[in-house]
Amino acid sequence: NVTYRYDPLGLELVQDPRHTLLFDGAGDCDDGCALLACMAVALGYRSIVRFVKSDRTRPDEFSHVYVLVGVPDGSGAEEWIALDWTQAHAEPGWQPPFWKNKDLQVA
């Protein structure tokens, strides 16, 4: 039950996942992403934070972030499932349209 909230105008903030979950109950895409990635790692799954250029009004900026979680596929490999909590319609596996990405492995 985390509510989406924009950062203050002109600032880019990333808050501690504990703060998002236990105190604030709100955050933007990077705050929710940090929380999801930490929860996945705590459950024993590897996770990747994916930064994407997806805003056509700011084509040179990485404008969004979401998590990929490595789920065992039964053959000893992993299937990477996208989790984007910012979109109400986004089921596990859905990814926003983008033309460039940069991945950061968390664990």
N, C-alpha and C positions, 0 to 999 in steps of 0.2 A: 504494500500500500504506500508507494512513493509517488508523490505528485510531481509532475513536470513543472520546473520553474527556471526561467532564464537567468543567466548571470546578470549582475548590474551592468548597465550600459558602459562600454569601454573597458571592461574587465573580463579576464578569463580566469575563473576560479575552479579548482578541483578540490572537493572536500573529502576528508577521510570517510571511507565506507561506513564505519561505526556511527559517525555523526549523521550521515544521510539516513541510516536505518533507525537509530535509537533516539536521536534528538530532533532533527529537522523534519524528517519525513518528506523532504522535497529536494530536488536538484535537477540539473540539466543532463544532457546526454552523457557527458563524461563522468558525472557523479554516479549515475545509474550504472554505467559501464564498469566503473571501478568496483561497485558493489556486486554486480553479477559475476565479474571475473574472480573476485575474492571468494564468493560463495561457491563457485565451481571448483576452485583449487581446494577449498576446505573440504569438499566432498570427494576429493581425489581425482578430479578431472583436470586435464591440461586446458589452458585457455589462451586465446590470442585476442589482443585488442586491435581492432581494425579501424584505422583512420581513413576517411574517404573524402575526395573532392566530389561533392554532389550538388552544390548550389550554383546554378548557372549565373547568378548575379555576382558571384565571387569565384570565378573559375580557377584562380591561382591559389586558393586557400583550402586547406583541409577543413571542412566545415561540419563534419559529423563523425561520430565514433560509436561503435557497437562491439559486441563480443562474439567470438567464435569459440565453441566448447568442443573439445575432442571426446567423442563418445565411442566406446569400443564397438566395432561392427561385427564381432563374432569370428573374424578371421585373424585376429591379432593386430589388425590395423585400427585406425580411428577414422570416423566420419566427422567432419567439422560442421557443426550445426550453428548457424547464425542466430543470435538472440538480440533483438533490438526492442527495448522496452518503451521507446518513445512513440511508437505508432500503435494505436488501438487495434488495427487490423493485422498487425504483424505476428503471424504464428511462427513457432520455431522453424528456422530455415529460411525465412523471408529476409531479403537484403534490399536496402534502398538502391535505386539506380545510381551508378557512379562511373566516372571515366578514369579515375586513378585511385589507388589505395596504397597504404603502407601498414604493414602488420608488425606488431610488437608482441612477442611471446611472453606470457606472464609466468607460466610454470608448465 
